[in-house]
């Protein structure tokens, strides 16, 4: 390695340094958020390591339990949940945790409490574990009004009140993408350093994309606007080129691609799932938050996703999110359908 390459390597922007730089912009900051984030990052590193050696460590397969959604739990699901619950509590900066894998919210013991509430899906896309498809962790962070008297109502807030949201994708590379309300930044784990390095600063989703992402296996149950939009993607009425279909079936992977390349991701309501299928607090809200911070939009078919107010911690919701112009076009299909039905 010559001196120029060595200088570049020692000037890398790690996620720890990045967060400290952001913290310095707020003189009143006490560093609590920085400590919380460092524990989330540590949890992601641990899960990344477990995912990479899952087959060798016999962590694949079912754990013999079902979660609150009635889905079979993978061994890695159970492990990932334990890792994040322990990491978040040990940070001393949280008072309430909501996990996809736990039926009830976790209230942190008073002596270990801080002011933050964290909602998370410890291992999204776990059905893809055994075929090597990218999976990930999704999280969102709120602030409690009073950490000593925190209640479930403190987490049942609209997504636009989140302080931060992000995901960590475990795939060919491990990427950590986060927004604290000032844009979106992506970090890639350098295994040789054991550090997340800033590789995708200030991510902006293209205003319009040429990719649509949806499970077409549900087409027979779709609402009319979704059917019409997808037909238009395949056979554009304006003479433009058709859009390409890309659907992984792992939300983190599909959203990551959409953020970088543009386009639209849809998991709409349908006859089978009239309330949608994705969970509002720890899937729809964090991804919608990131998408809007990157210049895109997040729509439910009735209104903006981040304006929804959850009534329960495992509530589901439809979501349509992606490039600004593509979501605008989808809104137009819904508006036209509503007008025709009037």
N, C-alpha and C positions, 0 to 999 in steps of 0.2 A: 504494500500500500504506500503510494507516494504521499508527500506532505499535503498536497491539495485535497486528495481523497480523505486523508486523515482529518483535515480541518473540517471538511463537510460532515464527516461522521460525528465529530465531537460537537457540532453545532445543530444537532437534530433537535426538533421540537417535540419533546415527550408530552404525553397527556398531563403528567403532573406539573410540568413547567407551564403548559398552556393554561391550566386551571389557576395556577398561582398568578400568572399574568393577568387573567381576567379578574381575580380577586383583588389585585392591586388597584383596580379602577374604582373600587368602592372602599374608601378609607374606614367606613364604619364596620366593615366585615370582620368577623371574628375567626373565620377559617373553618366554621362548622360544616359548610357545604363541601369544602375541599376535602375534609376528613371523610365525610359520607361518600363522596365520589371515589375516593381512593379505596374504600372497602368494596364498593360495587365493582371497580376495576379488578381488584384482587379476586373477587368471586368469579368474574368472567375468565380470568387467567386459569383458575382452578378447573372450571368446567371445560374450558378449551382443551386442557391437558387430558381430562377424563374422556372427552369425546374422541380425541386423537388415538387413544389407546383402548377404547371401549371393547373392541373385539378381543384384544389380547388379555384384558383384565376380566373378561366374561361379564361385562356390565350390560351387554345387550340382552334383549328379551324382556319378558314381563316380570313385574315384581310381585304379582299375585294379588294386587289390590286395584280398586277403581277409584278415580278422583271424584270430586263433586259433580263433574259434568257427566259421569257415568262412563268415562273412557278408561280403557285399561292403562295402568301406569307402567311405563318402562322403568327399568332399574335406574337408568340415567335421569329420568324425571325425578325420582325420589331423591337421588343424590344431589342433583342440581338445586332442588328446593331446600334441602338441608343446608347446603353450602351458602345460599343467599340469605336464608333466615338467620343463620349464625353470623355471617359477615355483617349484616345490617344491624343486628342487635349489638354485636361487639363494638360497633363504631361508636356507640354511646350517643348517637345523633338522631335516633328514630324513636317514635312513640307508638306508631301503628303501622302494621304491615298487612298487605292483602296479596295473596298468591293464588294463582290459578289452581294449584294443587291442594289448597287447604279450604275446607268448607267454611270455616270461621276465620274472621280477621284475627291477627295476633296483636294483642296489646302488650307492649314492652313493660317490664317491671319498672316501677317508679325510679329506682336507683340508677337504672341504665338509660333513662329517657332523654331524648333530645327533641327538637321542634319539628322534625321532618316526618312525613308520611310517605311510604314507598309502596307503589302498586307494581306487580311484576308477574310475568309469565317466565318461569325459570328456564324452560326449554321448549320453545315453540317449534312446531313441525316435527315432533318426536317420532311420528309414524314413518319418517324418512330416514331415521338413524341407520337402519341396517342396510340401506342401499347407498349410503355415502353421500346423500344429497345435503346441501347446506341447511343447517338449522340455526337456532339462535335464542338469545335472551332478550326480552323486551321489558322496559321499565319506565315508570313515570314518577315524578316527585312533587308532592304538595307540602305546604306548611300548615301546621296545626295552629289554631287560634290560641290554645292554652294546652301545652304539653302535659300539664299535671291533671287536667280534666278533659282529656281527649275522649271523643265519642265517635261512633260510626258515622254520624252526620258530617264529621270533619273530612271524611274521604268521599262522601257522596256529593261531590262538587263537579261543575262542568269542566270539561277538559281545558277550556281557555284560562282556567286558574292555575294550571300546572306551572311550577317554577322551572322544570326541566323534564326532558324525556330523551330516550335513546334506545339503542339496541346493540347487541354484540352478535355478529354473525360468525359461526364456526364452519368454515368451508375450506377451499383450497388455500385461503389465507384467513386469519382471524381479524375481523374489522370491528372497531368500536365507533359508532356514530352517535353524536349527541348534540342537543341544542339546549342552551340555558336561556333562550329567549332573545338571543342576538345572533341569529343565523345558525347554520348547521355545519359541523366539522367532522371529518372522518379520520380515524387513526388506525394504523395497521400494526399488528403485533410483530415485532422483530424477535424471533426465537433466540437469536444469539445474544441479545441484550436483555430479553425478558421485559421489554418495554413497548408500550404502544407509541408509535411515532406518527406525527401529523403528516398524512399523505394526501388528504383530500380537503384542503382548506376552503371554507366558505362555499359549500355545495349549493348550487342553484339548479333546480330542475328546469329543463328546456320548456319554453312556454307552450310548445306543442310537440307531441311525439308521434311515432308511427307504430307503436306497439299497444295492443290491448291484452289484458290479463284477466281471465275469468275461467271458472270451471264450467265448461260447456256441457258437462254431463248433467247439469241441473236445468238445461235449457227448457225442457217441457214444463217446468214449474215457474218460469220467470214471469215477472210483470211485463206488460206490453212495452213500456219505454226501453227496458233492457233488451228485449228481443229486437226492437227496431234499431237500437243503437248498434248492436252487434252485427245485424244485417248490413247496416251502413258501413261498418268497418270492413266488411268483406266485399260489398258491392257499392262503393261510394257514389252518391247521386250527383256529385259535382265534377265527376270525371277524374278526380285525383287517384293516386295509387292506393290500393287496399292496405290496411294495417296488417302487421304480422301478429299472430297469436303466440304468446309466451306465457306459460303457466307452470310453475314449479310445484305448487301445492304446499310450499313452506312460506308463510307470510313474510318472514324476515328476508328471504332470498328474493321474493317477488317485489317487495317494497324497495329493497336495495337497488335492484335493477331499474325500477321505475324512477327512483331518485336520480340515478346517474344518466340514464338514457332518455327519460321522458316517456310519456304515454299515460295509460290509465289502468288502475287495478280495481277490480270490482268483486265484492262479495255481497250481493244485494239480497233484499228480502225476496222470498218466493212463496209459493203455495205450501211448500213443505215446512219452511222456516219463516213465517210471517214477521217475526221479530228479528230476523237476521240470525247469523250463526256465530260471528266473532264476538268476543267479550269486550264490552265497552271500556271498562276501567283500565285494563292492562294490555289490550291489543289495539282497539280502535282509537282511543284517545292519544296514546303516545305516538302512533304512526301518523295520525292526523296532525298532531302538533309539529312533528318533524316536517311533514309535507308542506304545511303552511309557512313554516319558518324558511323553507327552501324556495318559496315563491309559488307553490302549487295550491290546490284546494282539496277539501275533504267534505263530501256531501253524503247524505243518507237516503236521498230520494224524496225527502220532505223538507229538510233544512240542513244547515251546516253542522257537521258532526261535533265540533268542539263546544257548541251551544247546548248540547243535550245535558240534562241533569239526571244522573243515575238514581234509581230508587232502591237498588240492592247491589251488593258488591259483585255478584256474578251475572249481572244483567247483560243481555246480548243486544247487538245492533247491526243493521245493515251498514255498509260503507262503500263509497265510491271515491277514490282519491287518485291524484296524479297531477299532470300538467294542467295549468290554469285553463287554457283554451279547450282542452279535451273535456274537462269537467263542466265547463260552460256549455259545451255542446250537449252533454248528457242532461244538464239542467233543462235545456230547451226541449229535449224529448219528453221529459216529465211534465213540463209546463204545457206542451201541446196536447199530451194525453189527458191532462186534467181539464183543459179547455174543451176538449171533445166530449168528455164525460159530463160536463156541466149542462 
